[in-house]
Every structure is written in C-alpha cells, then in structure tokens.
Amino acid sequence: MQRQRIRHYLLGATLLVSATAYGEEPSQSHAACMQKAISTLDIITCISSEYERQDQRLNENYQRLRSQLSSRRREQLLTAQRAWIKYKEANCAFYADPEGGTLARVNANACVLNETIQRADELENLMKP
C-alpha cells in the first residue's frame, strides 16, 4: 500500500514537472533519480537536485539576457524578475497545503522546479541569437 502511494506521488510530481511551457525538460539524471525513488524524501531529493541545475541555468540565462539590454531595459527586466519571484513563491506555497500530507510537499517542490524551468526557458527565448 505504501509503495503504491509513493508511486502515485511520483506520478503526480513527474506530471507537474513535465508540464513546461517552452519544452525544456528535467535532465536524464533527474528522470533516473525519480525512477529509483522509493520514498517521499527520495522524490524531494531528486526534485531538489534538479532544481539546483535549473536554477543555475535560469541565472545564467538572466545574466546573458541582461548583458544584451540597455540600462532602461535592464531595469525593466529586474522589475519583471522580482515580480516573477514573488509569483513563484506565492503560487508554489499554495501547493504546500498543510492538510495535503506528503503529496503536498512533493507538489510544492515540483512546482518550484517547474516554474524555474519555465522561466529559464523564457529568458533563453528572449535572447538575441
């Protein structure tokens, strides 16, 4: 029964993480990690590791885009980025329903990863070739 519940959590987290707007998907190492996960802690550890990779990609894309912009546009980007961070935090906090049990923790972490992937893709798509 416990294994079946964990597989259900894993499926939910995988679906949430895979639903990106621009097509970047979590790495193969993330997929392999999720396949081996047998507990909620394992799943959250997999998501956290992939989040680190994607957050680094987001920051690199942000800096590269920033370097292509005028100072006025850099300020606009900074304002947009700050608004996105607030949105991400509020949106993903909603998934962390205190009455949602361990699935809520998994989904909240998956939300942060998914939002980060989407934003990294968005910043990458805004750059000049």
BAFI-3210 file (N, C-alpha, C; in Angstrom, 3 decimals, decimal comma, padded with zeros to 6 digits):
// residues 129
n [1|2|3|4|5|6|7|8|9|10|11|12|13|14|15|16|17|18|19|20|21|22|23|24|25|26|27|28|29|30|31|32|33|34|35|36|37|38|39|40|41|42|43|44|45|46|47|48|49|50|51|52|53|54|55|56|57|58|59|60|61|62|63|64|65|66|67|68|69|70|71|72|73|74|75|76|77|78|79|80|81|82|83|84|85|86|87|88|89|90|91|92|93|94|95|96|97|98|99|100|101|102|103|104|105|106|107|108|109|110|111|112|113|114|115|116|117|118|119|120|121|122|123|124|125|126|127|128|129]
n.u [000,828|001,907|004,012|002,510|001,194|003,396|004,279|002,109|002,447|004,865|004,156|002,358|004,120|005,939|004,307|003,601|006,127|006,867|005,267|006,029|006,220|007,781|009,291|011,815|013,028|013,279|016,519|018,214|019,429|017,777|015,394|016,260|016,864|014,303|013,079|014,282|013,466|011,982|010,732|009,081|010,984|013,116|012,038|011,714|014,374|015,408|013,994|014,965|017,690|017,555|016,336|018,425|020,188|018,562|018,003|020,508|020,833|018,752|019,747|022,105|020,998|019,538|021,598|022,991|020,997|020,541|022,982|022,680|021,001|019,847|020,382|017,899|016,155|017,296|016,554|013,794|013,737|014,754|012,685|010,615|011,680|011,783|009,042|008,269|009,567|008,168|005,627|006,168|006,889|004,497|002,589|003,605|003,686|001,030|000,544|001,618|-000,192|-001,138|-002,801|-002,529|-000,792|002,042|002,061|001,435|003,789|005,568|004,382|004,568|007,334|007,844|006,447|008,021|010,318|009,233|008,286|010,713|012,094|010,428|010,773|013,518|013,615|012,011|013,556|015,780|014,636|014,157|016,553|018,880|019,989]
n.v [-001,195|001,286|001,558|001,769|004,203|005,913|005,613|006,825|009,462|009,975|009,836|012,021|014,149|013,897|014,405|017,085|018,327|017,824|019,405|021,776|025,088|025,818|023,705|022,744|020,089|018,269|016,959|013,941|012,678|013,453|012,151|009,496|009,441|009,862|007,520|005,662|006,439|005,737|006,717|009,546|011,385|010,658|011,402|014,177|014,848|014,223|016,101|018,462|018,358|018,556|021,027|022,712|022,530|023,604|026,133|027,291|027,367|029,153|031,499|031,904|032,358|034,668|036,512|036,528|037,510|039,993|041,237|041,903|044,031|047,481|050,013|050,961|048,900|046,815|047,532|047,186|044,438|043,570|044,414|042,817|040,291|040,292|040,416|037,977|036,190|036,674|035,833|033,087|032,140|032,613|031,157|028,514|028,076|027,778|025,182|023,758|022,699|022,540|020,532|018,634|016,527|014,375|014,394|017,007|018,334|017,226|018,105|020,889|021,289|020,294|022,186|024,510|023,691|023,292|025,885|027,236|025,994|026,797|029,606|029,866|028,888|030,821|033,182|032,438|032,274|034,950|036,056|037,501|035,944]
n.w [000,000|000,861|-000,999|-003,328|-002,905|-002,889|-005,510|-006,749|-005,810|-007,021|-009,722|-009,846|-009,210|-011,304|-013,531|-013,020|-013,067|-015,691|-017,248|-018,888|-020,287|-022,498|-023,350|-022,380|-020,562|-017,470|-016,542|-017,728|-015,616|-013,559|-014,252|-014,008|-011,296|-010,209|-011,045|-009,399|-006,916|-003,798|-001,644|-000,115|000,719|-000,960|-003,453|-003,119|-002,754|-005,294|-006,848|-005,707|-006,384|-009,172|-009,320|-008,453|-010,647|-012,686|-011,651|-011,719|-014,491|-015,105|-013,843|-015,321|-017,871|-017,309|-016,700|-019,156|-020,898|-019,690|-020,215|-022,857|-022,985|-022,907|-020,351|-019,417|-020,224|-018,779|-016,194|-016,430|-016,844|-014,374|-012,665|-013,665|-013,108|-010,320|-009,782|-010,891|-009,158|-006,761|-007,575|-008,148|-005,606|-004,127|-005,631|-005,570|-002,853|-002,332|-003,193|-001,126|000,825|004,133|005,023|003,152|003,343|002,606|-000,152|-000,816|-000,097|-001,949|-004,360|-004,017|-004,058|-006,620|-008,071|-007,706|-009,083|-011,680|-012,333|-012,353|-014,458|-016,576|-016,483|-016,947|-019,562|-020,806|-020,468|-021,948|-024,495|-024,988|-025,598|-027,931|-030,905]
ca.u [000,000|002,806|004,701|001,537|001,010|004,603|004,243|001,112|003,112|005,881|003,447|001,882|005,269|006,503|003,407|003,731|007,441|006,994|004,345|006,684|005,633|008,640|009,851|012,957|012,579|014,296|017,631|018,138|019,790|016,564|014,483|016,811|016,691|012,890|012,765|014,806|012,893|011,022|010,109|008,839|012,275|013,858|011,437|012,052|015,814|015,557|013,483|015,891|018,911|017,245|016,095|019,741|020,669|017,713|018,181|021,771|020,537|017,960|020,636|022,981|020,185|019,225|022,800|023,274|019,984|020,822|024,142|022,270|019,994|020,186|020,159|016,453|015,584|017,797|015,684|012,515|013,968|014,881|011,334|009,887|012,243|011,315|007,617|008,201|009,969|007,026|004,589|006,595|006,807|003,085|001,924|004,073|003,282|-000,345|000,592|002,072|-001,363|-000,796|-003,653|-002,343|000,133|003,336|001,861|001,501|005,215|006,135|003,849|005,116|008,706|007,764|006,007|009,198|011,150|008,548|008,303|012,096|012,355|009,702|011,389|014,817|013,304|011,506|014,703|016,594|013,939|014,193|017,911|019,192|020,875]
ca.v [000,000|002,445|001,661|002,234|005,631|006,616|005,648|007,844|010,746|010,105|010,140|013,396|015,052|013,812|015,122|018,509|018,767|017,705|020,307|023,062|025,905|026,014|022,462|022,208|019,083|017,915|016,185|012,484|012,257|013,640|011,054|008,278|009,587|009,672|006,104|004,910|006,971|004,846|007,420|010,968|012,052|010,405|012,215|015,578|014,968|014,263|017,389|019,498|018,299|019,111|022,461|023,379|022,612|024,514|027,479|027,773|027,683|030,377|032,618|032,129|032,980|036,025|037,343|036,692|038,420|041,306|041,821|042,327|045,083|048,841|050,149|051,073|047,554|046,026|047,863|046,518|043,018|043,398|044,532|041,611|039,138|040,370|040,058|036,542|035,505|036,761|034,954|031,699|031,821|032,563|030,076|027,213|027,953|027,294|023,726|023,196|022,655|021,864|019,357|017,791|015,429|014,354|014,734|018,463|018,697|016,842|019,007|022,237|021,256|020,134|023,484|025,392|023,221|023,557|027,334|027,617|025,534|027,673|030,939|029,733|028,797|032,124|034,103|031,970|032,624|036,402|036,491|037,611|034,836]
ca.w [000,000|000,937|-002,289|-004,306|-002,651|-003,332|-006,981|-007,076|-005,586|-008,058|-010,959|-009,742|-009,284|-012,654|-014,434|-012,758|-013,509|-017,142|-017,936|-019,090|-021,348|-023,655|-023,830|-021,637|-019,613|-016,491|-017,085|-017,668|-014,262|-012,747|-014,581|-013,404|-009,848|-009,900|-011,248|-008,255|-005,673|-003,152|-000,520|-000,324|000,858|-002,203|-004,516|-002,864|-003,012|-006,756|-007,314|-005,231|-007,198|-010,494|-009,125|-008,414|-012,028|-013,449|-011,109|-012,284|-015,896|-015,081|-013,526|-016,480|-018,925|-016,851|-016,861|-020,596|-021,441|-019,105|-020,901|-024,196|-022,886|-022,475|-018,905|-019,174|-020,368|-017,642|-015,058|-016,679|-016,601|-012,930|-012,116|-014,067|-012,394|-008,928|-009,789|-011,140|-007,922|-005,834|-008,109|-007,959|-004,174|-003,721|-006,338|-005,096|-001,448|-002,351|-003,330|000,146|001,700|005,387|005,189|001,977|003,606|001,911|-001,561|-000,917|-000,070|-003,247|-005,386|-003,809|-004,565|-008,070|-008,586|-007,751|-010,196|-012,938|-012,583|-012,645|-015,822|-017,497|-016,505|-017,622|-020,991|-021,248|-020,581|-023,072|-025,734|-025,161|-026,007|-029,353|-031,322]
c.u [000,872|003,520|003,762|001,285|002,209|004,648|003,234|001,710|004,117|005,243|002,963|003,011|005,854|005,616|003,539|005,045|007,552|006,162|004,960|006,119|006,479|009,376|011,094|012,420|013,669|015,338|017,391|018,502|018,602|015,589|014,959|016,636|015,244|012,478|013,184|014,157|011,855|010,349|009,885|010,147|013,123|013,351|011,826|013,540|016,081|015,130|014,449|017,176|018,682|016,969|017,417|020,284|019,869|017,825|019,476|021,573|019,730|018,869|021,596|022,220|019,832|020,424|023,134|022,281|020,258|021,962|023,796|021,366|020,572|019,887|018,671|015,794|016,067|016,943|014,323|012,627|014,052|013,504|010,513|010,377|011,787|009,843|007,451|008,553|008,815|005,896|004,939|006,442|005,358|002,369|002,326|003,771|001,843|-000,399|000,953|000,940|-001,030|-001,641|-003,487|-001,363|001,403|003,201|001,943|002,953|005,880|005,672|004,375|006,543|008,737|007,323|007,199|010,103|010,514|008,573|009,709|012,487|011,687|010,358|012,748|014,618|012,867|012,652|015,595|015,968|013,930|015,553|018,023|020,153|022,333]
c.v [001,259|002,647|002,202|003,736|006,431|006,681|006,691|009,234|011,017|010,475|011,585|014,396|015,059|014,562|016,624|019,039|018,749|018,720|021,686|023,775|025,921|024,761|021,945|021,226|018,830|016,983|014,686|011,984|012,428|012,499|009,749|008,298|009,301|008,208|005,271|005,316|006,003|005,500|008,874|011,741|011,862|011,302|013,678|015,819|015,046|015,621|018,508|019,531|018,903|020,605|023,224|023,569|023,644|025,954|028,093|028,181|028,976|031,582|032,934|032,822|034,424|036,946|037,569|037,653|039,835|042,007|042,333|043,564|046,442|048,952|050,279|049,703|046,625|046,278|047,187|045,017|042,728|043,460|043,283|040,389|039,124|039,979|038,550|035,756|035,523|035,838|033,494|031,288|031,680|031,373|028,719|027,005|027,432|025,769|023,048|023,233|021,891|020,609|018,362|016,652|015,520|014,687|016,243|018,938|018,384|017,817|020,429|022,308|021,120|021,438|024,433|024,986|023,577|025,039|027,794|027,200|026,473|029,043|030,891|029,653|030,152|033,119|033,728|032,380|034,130|036,904|036,577|036,489|035,231]
c.w [000,000|-000,400|-003,369|-004,134|-003,151|-004,848|-007,460|-006,908|-006,697|-009,384|-010,961|-009,880|-010,681|-013,643|-014,251|-013,297|-015,022|-017,911|-018,120|-020,305|-022,614|-024,089|-023,132|-020,622|-018,597|-017,113|-016,997|-016,277|-013,323|-013,000|-013,946|-011,892|-009,457|-010,077|-010,044|-006,934|-005,101|-001,948|-000,894|-000,241|-000,393|-003,330|-004,345|-003,098|-004,513|-007,310|-006,924|-006,046|-008,576|-010,406|-009,119|-009,823|-012,821|-012,946|-011,615|-013,745|-015,989|-014,839|-014,664|-017,605|-018,566|-017,090|-018,332|-021,238|-020,968|-019,843|-022,296|-024,187|-022,528|-020,979|-018,574|-019,245|-019,251|-016,408|-015,213|-016,411|-015,106|-012,257|-012,430|-013,294|-010,934|-008,824|-010,006|-009,871|-006,912|-006,281|-007,824|-006,495|-003,719|-004,352|-005,768|-003,615|-001,360|-002,454|-002,012|001,173|002,976|005,641|004,046|002,155|002,784|000,433|-001,761|-000,912|-001,407|-004,316|-005,236|-004,337|-006,088|-008,732|-008,727|-008,913|-011,527|-013,303|-012,977|-014,062|-016,825|-017,610|-017,198|-019,131|-021,542|-021,431|-021,747|-024,404|-026,015|-025,665|-027,517|-029,705|-031,407]
res [m|q|r|q|r|i|r|h|y|l|l|g|a|t|l|l|v|s|a|t|a|y|g|e|e|p|s|q|s|h|a|a|c|m|q|k|a|i|s|t|l|d|i|i|t|c|i|s|s|e|y|e|r|q|d|q|r|l|n|e|n|y|q|r|l|r|s|q|l|s|s|r|r|r|e|q|l|l|t|a|q|r|a|w|i|k|y|k|e|a|n|c|a|f|y|a|d|p|e|g|g|t|l|a|r|v|n|a|n|a|c|v|l|n|e|t|i|q|r|a|d|e|l|e|n|l|m|k|p]
***
